[in-house]
Amino acid sequence: MFDVIYDLLDKIEALDENAAWFFVMDRDTKREIIRLNTNEQLGRYGIDSDEDSLGNYAPFTVQERTAMGLQTSHVDFKVTGDYWKSWRVRVTDKAWIIEVDPQRFDELVNELRFAPEHVGLTEENETIVSQGIIFEKYQEWLLMQLGV
């Protein structure tokens, strides 16, 4: 009877925190982090990671963007979509880091007062990732490892 408990305890002792972390930070998690930063924060709300507004486009830019069929209610750093597509999530042993095309980033800093705060999740979106996505994937990984 106790063999089952001892077996489970052995499995718990053998759990690898690093393996769990890289399991939860899979391609889907990375995509969701980028989606939250680009489509939601920049695209839908026009805010940075501090929840500050990115501002509004100048009247001339509004005319240009309207002609191209783009939204004009707030700055979103999106014209062709290539810049948003250049975003990546790099995973280290203990963290995830959002990276963007450095060449385009420098252009935006000079042209549009783009700042590092624009790359990163709001507190609310960090909670969605950590307490939602990552927590659920940790549970999945744990159940797989323990065979329950």
N, C-alpha and C positions, 0 to 999 in steps of 0.2 A: 504494500500500500504506500509506503513512504518512498519507494523507488521513483514514483512519478514526481513527487515533490523534489527529491534530490536531482532528478534529471532536469527539472525546470530551473532549479537553483544553479546548476552547472551552465545551462544556457544563458541565464542572466549574467553570470560572472564572465562569460565569453563575449558578451555584447561589445561591439566596436563602435565607439562614438563617432569616429571619423567615417566609417562606412555608412552609418546612419545619416550623417550630415550630407554626404555626397549623394545618397539615395534621395533625400528630400529635395535637394537642389538640382533636380533634373531639368530637362529641356522645357517641360510644361511650366514649371515654377519660374524659370528664367523668363519665358515668354510673358507670363502674367505680370511679373515685375515691370517689364518694359511696357506692356499694355497700360498698366496703371499709371506709369510715368508719362508716357506720350499721349495716348488716346484720351485718358481721363483728365490728368492734371493739366497738361498743356492744351490738348485739343478741346475738351469739353468745358474746362473751367478757366484756362489761362492763368494758372497759378504755379508757383515754384514749390520747392520742398518745405519752405517756411509758411506756405499758404498765402504768400504775398502775390498780388496781381502782377502779371507781366506787362500790363499796360495796354494801350490801344494803338492801333495803326494810325499813321498820319493820313489826312484826307487823300493825298495822291496815291498812297499805298492801298487804301480802301478801294479806290477806283480800279487799280490794277488787279487786285485780288477779286473784286466783284466780276470783272471781265473774264477771269480765269475760273470762276465758279467756286471760289474758296470762301470760307467763313471770314467775316470781317469784324466780329464783335469784340475780339481780343487778340493779342499777340499769341501765336502758337508755334512759331518757328517751323511751319510746314508750308512748303510750296509744292514740290514734286513728290515728297514723301521719302526721298533718298536719305535725308538726314535722320529721320526717325528710324529708318531701316538700318542705319549704321550703329544703332545702340546695341550694346552687348552687356551681359552680366558675367563677370568673372568671379569664380568661386575660389576662395582660399580655404585653408583649414578651419577658420573660425568665422568667416564673414563672406558677404557677397558685395560686389562693387559694381555699380553701373558705370560703364565706359562708353564714350562716344567718339566718333571720328574726330581726331585731334585737329586735323586741318580745317574742317568745317567749323569746329568749335571756335578756333581762333578767328575765323572770318566773322562769326556771329558776335564774338566778344567785341570786335572792332566796329562792326556795322550796327548792331542792335543792342549794345550793352548787355549781352548775354553773360551770365555769371554762373559759377559752379553750383549755386543753390538751385538752378533750374534743372540740374541732373540729380535726382534723388526723390524718394517718396515722402509724401506728407506723413505726419504721425498717424493719421487715420489709415492710409494705405499700407504703412508699415505694420499696423495692427492686423489688417486683412491678411497680409502675407504671413506674419509670424504666428498669430493666434488662430488663423484659419488654415491656409494652405499647408504651411510647414508642420503645424501641430497634427493635422490629419494624416500627412504623409509619415510623420514619425510614428503615429499609432499603427499605420499599415505596416511599416518596416518592423516594428516591435512584434506585432502579431505573427508576421512571417518568420522572424528569427526564433520565436518561442514555439512556433508550431501549434498555436491555439486558435 
